[in-house]
Amino acid sequence: MKTPAHAPLPDAAKLNWVDRYAPAKLQPWLKLGRLDRPIGIWLLFLPGAMGLAFAIAHPFFTLNNNGIAAVLSPQDVLRNHFPWYKLLLFAIGSVLMRAAGCAFNDFVDRDIDAKVERTRSRPIPAGQIKPKQAISFAAACSLISFLILIQLGLVTILLGVGSLLLVAGYPFMKRITWWPQAWLGLTFNWGFLMGYATITGTLTLPAILFYAGLIFWTLGYDTIYALQDIEDDAMIGVKSSARALGKNTVNGVSIFYGMASALTGVAAYYANLPGLFFGGLLLVTAHLFWQVVRLRPNANGDGWDSAQALKLFKSNHTTGLIWFFSLLAVHFTSLL
């Protein structure tokens, strides 16, 4: 028996636009792509936006025709203009690839989702969309994304194609390792490397260090997200960093967030970014610390406050925006 399409999913806002305005026949498809929960789009888009901003916020090296390293300034590369068009392409690509990844994830996890309270009303386990239809949806979103990708340069194209391996592997990680959140970190922040390569045509040590910091960021916020399902996951044997950490979850998330701040700070240092960025990084660190402080057990003291965990997880779009605008500010002040 099919579940009605117009009931908000447990981790979606009650007044989300899909349930309020979308035609009933479209709602299952929009929910399959998680368009009723935009936080995932933010968390996929912001690393790519940071990659673009990081690339133009510092000088980088390139090889001239004689094979001699030469320093190109941001002004040399962009002629004093931020690549807003490429930022728009990354935004559209983030919507499409998040939709594709969610559809594929739901296809793989359809039997597990049916056993978990938070996910059993998703379109596939609820009988609103057939598994084969979900695969077709994922393929269509991926194809449109590829048409966007081919506008971003050879290195970015190669990185984009390589990301498909990460996307395809993610749904299986919860069956293989206690740390599927680490794999998600590799996947969701891959856009940082793509954004950086779109501008520079290469990768550098500072870019890789910043990417590593963002991986720890995701490891932290997705551990918080996993607290919602910790009891169901234990019953059905699904692994997660939240289950692995257990009573040490707060300490674990603190370490992950500390590594995120430290590695992005080291990346900025080696990239010779000015103090303005480090001021923004202090705000990022403060926001991450606020999340850790707000983590709390449920009323019975035998688990975690799921509603609070979801709220803290969603607040990470603010974290990402602070990082991004800190890099953007460096670029624009350098032009003054």
C-alpha positions in Angstrom: 0.0 0.0 0.0 1.4 3.4 -1.0 1.9 6.1 1.6 0.4 9.5 0.7 2.9 11.8 -1.0 1.9 15.0 0.8 3.0 14.1 4.4 6.2 15.8 5.4 9.1 13.4 6.0 10.4 13.3 9.6 13.6 15.2 8.9 12.0 17.8 6.6 10.7 21.1 7.8 6.9 21.0 8.4 6.4 24.0 6.1 8.9 23.0 3.4 8.0 24.2 -0.1 7.6 20.7 -1.6 4.7 19.8 0.7 3.2 23.3 0.6 3.3 24.1 -3.1 4.4 21.2 -5.4 1.8 19.2 -7.2 1.0 15.9 -5.5 2.3 13.8 -8.4 5.7 15.6 -8.3 6.2 15.4 -4.6 7.6 11.8 -4.5 10.2 12.7 -7.1 11.2 15.9 -5.4 11.4 14.1 -2.1 13.5 11.4 -3.7 16.0 14.1 -4.7 15.7 15.6 -1.2 14.5 18.9 -2.5 12.3 19.2 0.5 15.5 19.3 2.7 17.9 21.8 1.2 20.5 21.5 3.9 22.2 18.7 1.9 22.4 20.9 -1.2 24.1 23.6 0.9 26.6 21.1 2.3 27.4 19.9 -1.2 27.5 23.3 -2.8 29.5 25.2 -0.2 32.8 23.2 -0.6 32.7 23.9 -4.3 32.1 27.6 -3.7 35.0 27.6 -1.2 37.2 26.0 -3.8 36.5 28.7 -6.2 37.1 31.4 -3.6 40.3 29.8 -2.2 41.8 29.6 -5.7 41.4 33.3 -6.3 42.4 34.4 -2.8 46.0 33.5 -3.1 48.8 33.3 -5.7 49.6 29.9 -7.1 52.3 28.4 -9.3 52.0 27.4 -13.0 54.5 26.3 -15.6 55.2 28.5 -18.5 56.2 27.2 -22.0 59.9 26.8 -20.9 58.9 24.7 -17.9 59.8 27.4 -15.4 57.4 27.9 -12.4 55.8 31.4 -12.5 53.5 32.9 -9.9 50.1 33.9 -11.1 48.2 36.3 -8.9 44.4 36.2 -8.6 44.3 39.3 -10.8 46.2 37.6 -13.5 43.8 34.7 -13.6 40.4 36.5 -13.2 41.2 40.0 -14.3 39.7 41.2 -11.0 36.4 39.4 -11.4 34.9 36.7 -9.2 33.7 33.8 -11.4 30.0 34.2 -10.6 28.9 32.2 -13.7 31.0 29.2 -12.5 29.6 29.6 -9.0 26.1 29.3 -10.6 27.1 26.2 -12.5 28.3 24.6 -9.2 25.1 25.5 -7.5 23.0 23.9 -10.3 25.3 20.9 -10.3 25.0 20.5 -6.6 21.2 20.3 -6.7 21.4 17.7 -9.5 24.2 15.5 -8.1 22.7 15.6 -4.6 19.4 14.4 -6.1 21.2 11.7 -8.1 23.2 10.5 -5.1 20.1 10.4 -2.8 18.1 8.5 -5.4 20.9 5.9 -5.7 21.4 5.8 -2.0 17.7 5.1 -1.5 17.8 2.4 -4.1 20.6 0.6 -2.4 19.2 1.2 1.1 15.5 0.5 0.3 15.3 -2.6 2.6 17.1 -0.8 5.4 15.1 2.3 5.1 11.9 0.3 5.5 13.1 -0.7 9.0 14.1 2.7 10.3 11.5 5.1 11.7 13.0 8.2 10.2 13.3 6.8 6.7 10.5 4.3 6.2 8.2 7.0 4.7 10.8 7.9 1.9 9.4 7.4 -1.6 10.9 4.0 -2.4 10.1 2.1 0.9 6.7 3.9 1.0 5.8 2.5 -2.5 5.5 5.8 -4.2 8.4 5.3 -6.6 9.7 1.9 -7.9 13.4 1.1 -7.5 14.0 1.0 -11.3 12.4 4.5 -11.6 14.8 5.8 -8.9 17.8 4.6 -11.0 16.4 6.3 -14.1 16.0 9.5 -12.1 19.6 9.3 -10.8 20.9 8.7 -14.3 18.9 11.6 -15.8 20.3 14.0 -13.1 23.8 12.7 -13.6 23.6 13.3 -17.4 22.5 16.9 -17.0 25.2 17.4 -14.4 27.8 16.1 -17.0 26.6 18.7 -19.5 27.5 21.3 -16.8 30.8 19.6 -15.9 32.2 19.8 -19.5 32.2 23.6 -19.3 34.7 23.6 -16.4 38.0 22.5 -17.8 39.8 19.1 -18.3 41.2 18.7 -14.8 37.7 19.4 -13.3 36.1 17.0 -15.7 38.5 14.3 -14.7 37.8 15.0 -11.0 34.1 15.1 -11.6 34.1 11.7 -13.3 36.2 10.4 -10.5 33.7 11.6 -7.9 31.2 9.1 -9.3 33.2 6.3 -7.6 32.8 8.1 -4.3 29.1 8.6 -4.8 28.6 5.0 -5.9 30.5 3.6 -3.0 28.9 5.6 -0.2 25.7 3.6 0.3 27.7 0.5 0.9 30.1 2.0 3.5 27.6 1.6 6.4 27.8 -2.1 5.8 31.6 -2.3 5.6 33.1 0.3 8.1 32.2 2.0 11.3 33.2 5.3 9.7 30.9 5.8 6.6 30.8 9.5 7.7 34.5 9.7 6.7 33.6 8.4 3.2 30.8 11.0 3.0 33.5 13.6 3.9 35.6 12.5 0.9 32.5 12.7 -1.3 30.7 15.8 -0.2 33.9 18.0 -0.2 35.2 16.7 -3.5 33.7 19.8 -5.0 36.3 21.9 -3.2 39.0 20.3 -5.3 36.9 20.7 -8.4 36.2 24.4 -7.7 39.9 25.0 -7.1 40.9 23.2 -10.3 38.3 25.0 -12.3 40.3 28.2 -11.7 43.9 27.0 -11.5 43.8 23.9 -13.8 45.8 22.1 -11.1 45.9 21.1 -7.4 48.3 22.4 -4.8 49.3 21.4 -1.3 47.2 24.2 0.3 44.1 23.1 -1.6 44.6 19.5 -0.5 45.1 20.6 3.1 41.9 22.7 3.0 40.0 19.7 1.5 41.3 17.5 4.3 40.0 20.0 6.9 36.6 19.9 5.2 36.5 16.1 5.4 36.9 16.4 9.2 34.1 19.0 9.2 31.8 16.5 7.5 32.9 13.7 9.8 31.8 15.9 12.7 28.4 17.1 11.4 27.4 13.8 10.0 28.2 12.1 13.3 25.8 14.5 14.9 23.2 13.6 12.2 23.7 9.9 12.8 22.7 10.3 16.4 19.1 10.4 15.2 19.2 6.8 14.1 21.6 5.3 16.6 19.0 3.0 18.2 17.5 1.8 14.9 21.0 1.3 13.4 22.0 -0.8 16.4 18.9 -3.0 15.9 19.5 -3.7 12.2 23.3 -3.8 12.3 24.0 -0.6 10.4 27.4 1.0 11.3 28.1 4.6 12.0 30.7 6.9 13.6 28.0 7.8 16.2 27.7 4.1 17.2 31.5 3.7 17.1 32.1 6.6 19.5 29.2 5.8 21.8 29.6 7.8 25.1 32.7 9.5 23.6 30.6 11.2 20.8 31.1 14.7 22.2 34.8 14.3 22.5 35.0 12.7 19.1 33.0 15.5 17.4 35.2 18.0 19.3 38.4 16.4 17.8 36.9 16.3 14.3 35.9 20.0 14.4 39.2 20.9 15.9 41.0 19.2 13.0 38.8 21.0 10.6 39.7 24.4 11.9 43.4 23.5 12.3 43.8 22.0 8.8 42.0 24.9 7.0 44.1 27.3 9.0 47.3 25.6 8.0 46.1 25.6 4.4 45.5 29.3 4.6 48.9 29.9 6.2 50.7 28.1 3.4 48.6 29.9 0.9 49.7 33.2 2.4 46.2 34.4 3.1 46.0 37.6 5.2 44.7 38.0 8.7 41.2 38.8 7.5 40.7 35.1 6.7 41.9 34.0 10.1 39.4 36.3 11.7 36.7 34.5 9.8 38.2 31.2 10.8 37.8 32.2 14.5 34.1 32.7 13.8 33.9 29.2 12.2 35.7 27.7 15.2 33.3 29.4 17.6 30.3 28.2 15.7 31.6 24.6 15.7 32.3 24.9 19.4 28.8 26.1 19.9 27.5 22.9 18.3 29.5 20.7 20.6 28.3 22.6 23.7 24.7 22.2 22.5 24.9 18.4 22.1 22.8 16.8 24.8 21.2 13.5 25.9 17.5 12.9 25.7 15.1 13.4 28.6 15.6 9.8 29.7 19.3 10.1 29.7 19.7 6.9 27.7 20.3 8.4 24.3 20.5 11.6 22.4 18.1 14.5 21.8 17.2 13.7 18.1 15.5 17.1 17.5 18.5 19.0 18.8 20.9 16.8 16.8 19.0 17.6 13.6 19.0 21.3 14.4 22.7 21.3 15.1 23.4 19.4 11.9 21.4 21.9 9.8 23.3 24.8 11.4 26.4 23.8 9.4 25.2 25.7 6.4 26.1 28.8 8.5 29.5 27.3 9.2 30.1 26.8 5.5 28.9 30.3 4.7 31.3 31.9 7.2 34.2 30.0 5.6 33.1 31.0 2.1 32.6 34.7 2.9 35.9 34.8 4.7 37.6 33.7 1.5 35.5 36.0 -0.6 36.4 39.0 1.6 40.1 38.2 1.1 39.6 38.3 -2.6 37.7 41.6 -2.8 39.9 43.4 -0.3 43.0 42.4 -2.3 41.5 44.3 -5.2 41.3 47.6 -3.3 
